[in-house]
């Protein structure tokens, strides 16, 4: 089982991928819901009961028999393991329509990530609201100066791998890409790829049956 060191904690990669989903659900519960069981979470999220129990045990220990977990404490434990007490700086590369929309979105900070700047092949620095859009040539120095650990790729035209390589050279430890090309990253770098067209095709096929 592949494990990742996150803020000093050793967490299975698959568990790490599900923690934000648990956190979002727990945050949506009314304040009156002071305890919750792994079974209830599994049912709400359509996940396996055993898997949820293992995931929660990895970050918060075992729940109490017939009671489960204290909701507030479970939220805090998940936030701690994800490092939400300290925002992770991120940069975005590709200031087209999708890139600018992501730069404008403030909700990422609720999940521990702050996009501090955007980068583009345009040689002139621009502004997108309160965020700077800087020339791509400056990305390495910027990432090192601002301790950036996460990169977001929203470029097109077959340049995603080149951008990915630049991010890795800049010390980036995790990459979120919206380009359909399958990227290659070295060991120790997390990669999450969003294939928007495939997701849309799946939905279209489902409603066409």
C-alpha positions in Angstrom: 0.0 0.0 0.0 1.4 3.3 -1.0 1.6 5.9 1.8 2.3 9.6 1.8 3.9 11.7 4.5 1.5 14.7 5.1 2.4 17.1 7.8 4.3 14.4 9.6 1.5 11.8 9.3 1.8 8.6 7.2 -1.5 8.3 5.3 -2.4 5.8 2.6 -2.8 7.5 -0.7 -6.3 6.3 -1.2 -7.4 7.5 2.2 -5.8 10.9 1.6 -8.0 11.2 -1.6 -11.2 10.6 0.4 -10.5 12.8 3.4 -11.7 16.0 1.7 -15.0 14.3 0.8 -15.5 13.3 4.4 -14.7 16.8 5.6 -17.1 18.4 3.2 -19.9 16.1 4.3 -19.2 16.6 8.0 -19.1 20.4 7.6 -22.6 20.3 6.0 -24.2 18.6 9.0 -26.4 20.8 11.3 -24.8 21.8 14.6 -27.3 19.7 16.5 -25.6 16.6 15.0 -22.9 16.2 17.7 -22.0 12.6 17.0 -21.9 10.5 13.8 -21.0 6.9 13.0 -18.8 5.6 10.2 -21.8 3.7 9.0 -23.8 6.9 8.6 -21.0 8.6 6.7 -20.6 5.6 4.4 -24.3 5.5 3.7 -24.4 9.3 3.0 -21.5 9.1 0.6 -22.3 5.7 -1.0 -19.0 4.3 0.2 -18.1 1.0 1.8 -18.7 0.8 5.5 -15.4 -1.1 6.2 -13.4 1.4 4.0 -14.8 4.4 5.9 -14.0 2.8 9.2 -10.4 2.2 8.2 -10.0 5.8 6.8 -11.4 7.4 9.9 -9.3 5.1 12.2 -6.2 6.3 10.3 -6.8 9.9 11.3 -9.0 9.8 14.4 -8.8 6.4 16.0 -11.8 4.1 16.6 -15.2 5.6 17.2 -17.0 4.8 20.5 -19.3 1.8 20.4 -23.0 2.8 19.7 -22.0 6.4 19.6 -19.4 6.8 16.8 -17.3 10.0 16.6 -17.8 13.4 18.1 -18.5 15.4 14.9 -16.4 18.5 15.9 -13.4 16.5 16.9 -13.6 14.4 13.8 -13.6 17.5 11.7 -10.6 18.9 13.6 -8.7 15.6 13.2 -9.2 15.5 9.5 -8.3 19.1 9.1 -5.1 18.5 11.1 -4.1 15.6 9.0 -4.7 17.5 5.8 -2.8 20.5 7.1 -5.7 22.9 7.0 -4.4 24.9 10.0 -1.8 26.2 7.6 -2.9 27.1 4.0 -0.9 25.5 1.3 0.2 28.0 -1.4 -0.7 27.0 -5.0 0.0 28.5 -8.4 -2.0 28.2 -11.6 -0.6 28.0 -15.1 -2.8 28.9 -18.0 -4.8 32.2 -17.7 -7.5 31.3 -20.2 -11.2 31.2 -19.3 -11.0 28.2 -17.1 -7.8 29.4 -15.4 -9.3 32.8 -14.6 -12.4 31.2 -13.2 -10.4 29.1 -10.8 -8.3 32.2 -9.9 -11.6 34.0 -9.0 -12.9 31.2 -6.9 -12.4 31.7 -3.1 -13.7 28.4 -1.9 -10.4 26.6 -2.1 -9.2 28.2 1.1 -12.0 26.4 3.0 -10.1 23.2 2.1 -6.6 24.4 3.0 -5.4 25.7 -0.4 -4.7 29.3 -1.4 -4.0 30.2 -5.1 -1.4 32.9 -4.7 -0.7 33.7 -8.3 -1.3 32.7 -11.9 1.2 32.2 -14.7 0.9 32.5 -18.5 3.0 32.6 -21.6 2.1 36.3 -22.0 5.3 38.2 -21.3 3.4 41.0 -19.5 2.2 40.8 -15.9 -1.5 41.1 -15.6 -4.2 41.2 -12.9 -7.2 38.9 -12.4 -9.0 40.5 -9.6 -6.7 40.4 -6.6 -4.4 37.8 -8.2 -1.3 38.4 -10.2 -0.8 36.7 -13.6 2.9 36.6 -14.2 5.1 35.5 -17.1 5.9 31.8 -17.0 9.6 32.5 -17.1 9.3 33.7 -13.4 7.6 30.6 -12.1 10.6 28.9 -10.6 11.9 31.8 -8.6 8.3 32.7 -7.4 7.5 29.1 -6.2 10.8 28.9 -4.2 10.3 32.4 -2.7 6.7 31.8 -1.7 7.1 28.2 -0.6 4.5 26.9 -3.2 3.8 23.2 -3.0 0.9 22.8 -5.4 0.5 23.6 -9.0 -2.7 23.7 -11.2 -2.5 23.2 -14.9 -5.1 24.8 -17.2 -3.1 25.1 -20.4 -4.0 23.7 -23.8 -2.3 23.1 -27.1 -0.1 20.2 -26.0 2.1 22.2 -23.5 0.8 20.5 -20.3 3.8 18.2 -20.0 6.3 21.1 -20.4 4.4 23.0 -17.7 4.3 20.0 -15.5 8.1 19.6 -15.8 8.6 23.3 -14.9 6.4 22.9 -11.8 8.4 19.9 -10.7 11.7 21.7 -11.3 10.2 24.5 -9.1 9.8 22.2 -6.2 6.1 21.5 -6.6 4.9 18.4 -4.7 1.4 18.0 -6.0 -0.2 18.8 -9.4 -3.8 19.2 -10.4 -4.2 19.1 -14.2 -7.2 19.9 -16.4 -5.4 18.9 -19.6 -6.6 15.5 -21.1 -3.0 14.4 -21.8 -1.7 11.9 -19.4 1.2 13.5 -17.6 4.3 11.9 -16.2 5.7 12.9 -12.9 8.6 11.6 -10.8 8.1 9.5 -7.6 7.1 11.6 -4.7 5.0 14.0 -6.7 1.2 13.7 -6.4 -0.8 13.9 -9.6 -4.6 14.4 -10.0 -6.0 14.7 -13.5 -9.5 16.0 -14.4 -10.8 14.7 -17.7 -13.8 17.1 -18.1 -14.8 15.8 -21.6 -14.8 12.2 -20.4 -17.0 13.1 -17.4 -19.4 15.0 -19.7 -19.5 12.0 -22.1 -20.3 9.7 -19.3 -23.3 11.8 -18.2 -24.4 12.1 -21.8 -24.3 8.3 -22.3 -26.3 7.8 -19.1 -29.1 10.0 -20.1 -29.1 8.6 -23.6 -29.8 5.0 -22.5 
